[in-house]
């Protein structure tokens, strides 16, 4: 169950990161066709901030939750072998 929740969370954040990357790519390639965004640089900056936010969350899962689990698994294997 723990793995399923962590994997779902990682997939969720990767999806959001990809969404915001796609938005930046659209701003960079089709900026004329986006009428409601008159300040393209500000819009790109907002998208990059969102990418950073979700990248941080993804990194926290990998750094603190996945590593902790792998360390616990290794400790259990070592204690069984003794």
C-alpha angles and dihedrals in degrees: 000000000000092000092049092053093046092047091048091050092049092048090049093053093044089052092051091047090052091048092055093043088054090051091053091049090052091050090050097047105030105025093139093061096055104086101173092058106068093161102058095177092054090049092050090048090054091050092049090050089054091049089052093048094053093040089056091052092048090049091051091054091050096042102042109020106033095040091048090054093048091048091051090050092051092048091052091051091049093049091050092051093053 
